Amino acid sequence: MREVPLTNCERNFVNKCIEEETRLDGRRLLQPRPVKIYFGSKWGCCMVSLGHTKAIAQVSCDIRQPKTFRPNEGTIYINVELAPLAAQHFESGRQSEAAILISRQLEKCFKDSKCVDLESLCIVADKKVWSLRIDINIINHDGNLIDCASIAVLAALMHFHRPDVTSTGEEIIIHPASEKDFLPLTLFHYPVCVSFITFENGNTIMDPTYIEERVGVAELTLGMNSYRELCSLHFDYLTKTMTVEDVISAVSNHAANYATKLVQDIKEAVAKDVQSRYKKDDSDTSRFKESIQTNKITTMISDHISIKLQKWDETMIEDHAEIENNNKSCIIKHEEGSAELISVFDDSINKEESFNSTYDSDSDNQCLELSNPEKKHIIIDLVDDSD
Amino acid sequence: MVEEDTEIDCVLRPMNCEINLLSRSDGSTMFMQGDTTIVAGINGPMEVKSQKMAYDKLSIEVTYTPLTGPAKVDDRLIETYIRESCESAILVSLHPNTMICINLQEVQDSGGLLACAINASCLALINSGLSMKFTIAAVSCMIEKETGKIIMDPDNTQLKNAKAEFTYAFDSINKDIVCCHSVGRFSQSEFLASVDKCKQVSQFIFDFYREITKKYANTV
């Protein structure tokens, strides 16, 4: 499905709002949306929501051969998935231009700025290194995907722990969590992306929503770390004719301040979750479960449901008895709709089928299709044997 | 043998859900069964490409995105199961020449992923307001290797010593089986026992649907 075109009404309304320095969601021009981070039960899995924009990141690792020109460094691969869940105009399966643009910006921000200590991921030089893979799935698109994705990547990288290995010359032993504790990654600095959109009238806003992104004329994404250093920069005109004055110098100071504060918040959230895992204390965490608020009207939280089941045995045993005595009654009893559709097979097939019935997944019709007592016996015997 | 047990207690993992959490989907839900988490979103009914158009019914497209890497064969299998079971539940002839998209995102897997995915898509369908013949509830269970006991709604650690694993989906009216998936070896009586147990347990999932829908539909 194609993207729904923006109406002139919407465009004029947003432009007018920005001119009067108000925004649709009541924020000031350079005010970001609130960030929430929730962690999964595995290492390196987190869900980040930036306003309504939501992204899930998962870091995974495996052992590979290093690249020949960097024999003692691990590798990082960043993959951004824009599924139709995020917005209907994204197609599944094929990497869209938007997805490639976001992955490239994240690569610039995290890979090219060398924030991960890749040399510590080396196991045997020129032979075996850890290869990290970061998958980002966007689940709701409400503008500013790049910021949301970068927060998710940073939180996931800081949260991720890899298995410990020992190298004994030729062999490499990967220790499971029960033998040796998993090790966190070493990060030299902590970059995040901060995005801005400039409008026709020259006003620049921070953290644009989906509709603001579509009205704006120029976009700017700065990758900043907590030391106020620039790690990546992306500037692009969204329309052809407009020229905007120097936005970068106008907002860079604000971006650096915000990045410092944001990184601090992410660090705290990650440290809190990692500590609670080390202590095995689940009292005050922010897992996926906590993303569901208890008091909201659209949510529902239930406890363990304990169920006392009715006795299955008596009725069913009777049924079995009936099966043994009288095959016709079993057809009536067990009828599940599909039973009648199956015609009587000839002997050989049926024998084969009945043998399969012990492990074949689709054998729910087995007892129903029997119409002559001889074959019945085959099955019953089998059942008894396997029990 | 299982049949000799007189009374069986079983415990379902806690079910949590949030409805309507995605702003870009017509109906959406985040559904958790224990730690297994799925986010589902529904879009439609909407315009359909001509090659997928069916003149007499609604066509259903399911996309399932795993957490890491591209979709594999198992993920396509989940898509097929969900498409088939939802097609039986939705009143497809009500919206001819249109399609709906059911989009699922795996968030966390700790056992019973297929059951969780089916339940999540059913809740999202309820939330999207499409007319349905009945709702569907999926229940997973396994047979333990040593004892031969049937465990309902197992998690990852329990699944490690499973002889066989089943997932059934039932409709809410006749409690007939809509979908059935099994892995491993089992005998006929074990199979029938597990069907019967899951059928009883499915009632609690239908109750959960009813409760959550009541909670927000009263005030709309």
HADDOCK unambig.tbl for C-alpha pairs under 7 A between the chains (distance, minus, plus):
assign (segid A and resid 40 and name CA) (segid B and resid 108 and name CA) 6.99 0.50 0.50
assign (segid A and resid 52 and name CA) (segid B and resid 23 and name CA) 6.80 0.50 0.50
assign (segid A and resid 58 and name CA) (segid B and resid 67 and name CA) 6.88 0.50 0.50
assign (segid A and resid 58 and name CA) (segid B and resid 68 and name CA) 6.82 0.50 0.50
assign (segid A and resid 84 and name CA) (segid B and resid 103 and name CA) 6.67 0.50 0.50
assign (segid A and resid 85 and name CA) (segid B and resid 41 and name CA) 6.13 0.50 0.50
assign (segid A and resid 85 and name CA) (segid B and resid 103 and name CA) 5.27 0.50 0.50
assign (segid A and resid 86 and name CA) (segid B and resid 24 and name CA) 6.97 0.50 0.50
assign (segid A and resid 87 and name CA) (segid B and resid 24 and name CA) 5.98 0.50 0.50
assign (segid A and resid 135 and name CA) (segid B and resid 68 and name CA) 5.71 0.50 0.50
assign (segid A and resid 135 and name CA) (segid B and resid 69 and name CA) 6.92 0.50 0.50
assign (segid A and resid 140 and name CA) (segid B and resid 22 and name CA) 5.91 0.50 0.50
assign (segid A and resid 140 and name CA) (segid B and resid 23 and name CA) 6.96 0.50 0.50
assign (segid A and resid 140 and name CA) (segid B and resid 24 and name CA) 6.45 0.50 0.50
assign (segid A and resid 141 and name CA) (segid B and resid 24 and name CA) 6.95 0.50 0.50
assign (segid A and resid 292 and name CA) (segid B and resid 18 and name CA) 6.10 0.50 0.50
assign (segid A and resid 297 and name CA) (segid B and resid 215 and name CA) 6.51 0.50 0.50
assign (segid A and resid 297 and name CA) (segid B and resid 216 and name CA) 5.70 0.50 0.50
assign (segid A and resid 298 and name CA) (segid B and resid 18 and name CA) 5.80 0.50 0.50
assign (segid A and resid 298 and name CA) (segid B and resid 19 and name CA) 5.21 0.50 0.50
assign (segid A and resid 298 and name CA) (segid B and resid 20 and name CA) 6.97 0.50 0.50
assign (segid A and resid 298 and name CA) (segid B and resid 216 and name CA) 5.73 0.50 0.50
assign (segid A and resid 299 and name CA) (segid B and resid 17 and name CA) 5.65 0.50 0.50
assign (segid A and resid 299 and name CA) (segid B and resid 18 and name CA) 4.22 0.50 0.50
assign (segid A and resid 299 and name CA) (segid B and resid 19 and name CA) 6.09 0.50 0.50
assign (segid A and resid 300 and name CA) (segid B and resid 16 and name CA) 5.64 0.50 0.50
assign (segid A and resid 300 and name CA) (segid B and resid 17 and name CA) 5.36 0.50 0.50
assign (segid A and resid 300 and name CA) (segid B and resid 18 and name CA) 6.41 0.50 0.50
assign (segid A and resid 300 and name CA) (segid B and resid 212 and name CA) 6.10 0.50 0.50
assign (segid A and resid 301 and name CA) (segid B and resid 15 and name CA) 6.46 0.50 0.50
assign (segid A and resid 301 and name CA) (segid B and resid 16 and name CA) 4.42 0.50 0.50
assign (segid A and resid 301 and name CA) (segid B and resid 17 and name CA) 6.50 0.50 0.50
assign (segid A and resid 302 and name CA) (segid B and resid 14 and name CA) 5.48 0.50 0.50
assign (segid A and resid 302 and name CA) (segid B and resid 15 and name CA) 5.43 0.50 0.50
assign (segid A and resid 302 and name CA) (segid B and resid 16 and name CA) 5.86 0.50 0.50
assign (segid A and resid 303 and name CA) (segid B and resid 14 and name CA) 4.72 0.50 0.50
assign (segid A and resid 304 and name CA) (segid B and resid 11 and name CA) 6.47 0.50 0.50
assign (segid A and resid 304 and name CA) (segid B and resid 12 and name CA) 5.71 0.50 0.50
assign (segid A and resid 304 and name CA) (segid B and resid 13 and name CA) 5.15 0.50 0.50
assign (segid A and resid 304 and name CA) (segid B and resid 14 and name CA) 4.38 0.50 0.50
assign (segid A and resid 305 and name CA) (segid B and resid 11 and name CA) 5.53 0.50 0.50
assign (segid A and resid 305 and name CA) (segid B and resid 12 and name CA) 5.02 0.50 0.50
assign (segid A and resid 305 and name CA) (segid B and resid 13 and name CA) 6.75 0.50 0.50
assign (segid A and resid 305 and name CA) (segid B and resid 14 and name CA) 6.63 0.50 0.50
assign (segid A and resid 306 and name CA) (segid B and resid 9 and name CA) 6.94 0.50 0.50
assign (segid A and resid 306 and name CA) (segid B and resid 10 and name CA) 5.77 0.50 0.50
assign (segid A and resid 306 and name CA) (segid B and resid 11 and name CA) 4.34 0.50 0.50
assign (segid A and resid 306 and name CA) (segid B and resid 12 and name CA) 6.33 0.50 0.50
assign (segid A and resid 307 and name CA) (segid B and resid 9 and name CA) 5.64 0.50 0.50
assign (segid A and resid 307 and name CA) (segid B and resid 10 and name CA) 5.25 0.50 0.50
assign (segid A and resid 307 and name CA) (segid B and resid 11 and name CA) 6.02 0.50 0.50
assign (segid A and resid 308 and name CA) (segid B and resid 8 and name CA) 6.00 0.50 0.50
assign (segid A and resid 308 and name CA) (segid B and resid 9 and name CA) 4.60 0.50 0.50
assign (segid A and resid 308 and name CA) (segid B and resid 10 and name CA) 6.48 0.50 0.50
assign (segid A and resid 309 and name CA) (segid B and resid 7 and name CA) 6.72 0.50 0.50
assign (segid A and resid 309 and name CA) (segid B and resid 8 and name CA) 5.60 0.50 0.50
assign (segid A and resid 309 and name CA) (segid B and resid 9 and name CA) 6.17 0.50 0.50
assign (segid A and resid 310 and name CA) (segid B and resid 7 and name CA) 6.80 0.50 0.50
assign (segid A and resid 311 and name CA) (segid B and resid 6 and name CA) 5.98 0.50 0.50
assign (segid A and resid 311 and name CA) (segid B and resid 7 and name CA) 5.78 0.50 0.50
assign (segid A and resid 312 and name CA) (segid B and resid 3 and name CA) 7.00 0.50 0.50
assign (segid A and resid 312 and name CA) (segid B and resid 193 and name CA) 6.77 0.50 0.50
assign (segid A and resid 313 and name CA) (segid B and resid 3 and name CA) 4.50 0.50 0.50
assign (segid A and resid 313 and name CA) (segid B and resid 4 and name CA) 6.67 0.50 0.50
assign (segid A and resid 336 and name CA) (segid B and resid 176 and name CA) 6.63 0.50 0.50
assign (segid A and resid 357 and name CA) (segid B and resid 187 and name CA) 6.86 0.50 0.50
assign (segid A and resid 357 and name CA) (segid B and resid 188 and name CA) 6.78 0.50 0.50
assign (segid A and resid 358 and name CA) (segid B and resid 185 and name CA) 5.90 0.50 0.50
assign (segid A and resid 358 and name CA) (segid B and resid 186 and name CA) 5.16 0.50 0.50
assign (segid A and resid 358 and name CA) (segid B and resid 187 and name CA) 4.63 0.50 0.50
assign (segid A and resid 358 and name CA) (segid B and resid 188 and name CA) 6.62 0.50 0.50
assign (segid A and resid 359 and name CA) (segid B and resid 184 and name CA) 6.26 0.50 0.50
assign (segid A and resid 359 and name CA) (segid B and resid 185 and name CA) 3.91 0.50 0.50
assign (segid A and resid 359 and name CA) (segid B and resid 186 and name CA) 5.44 0.50 0.50
assign (segid A and resid 361 and name CA) (segid B and resid 181 and name CA) 6.89 0.50 0.50
assign (segid A and resid 361 and name CA) (segid B and resid 182 and name CA) 5.10 0.50 0.50
assign (segid A and resid 361 and name CA) (segid B and resid 183 and name CA) 6.43 0.50 0.50
assign (segid A and resid 383 and name CA) (segid B and resid 187 and name CA) 5.88 0.50 0.50
assign (segid A and resid 383 and name CA) (segid B and resid 188 and name CA) 6.56 0.50 0.50
assign (segid A and resid 386 and name CA) (segid B and resid 187 and name CA) 6.78 0.50 0.50
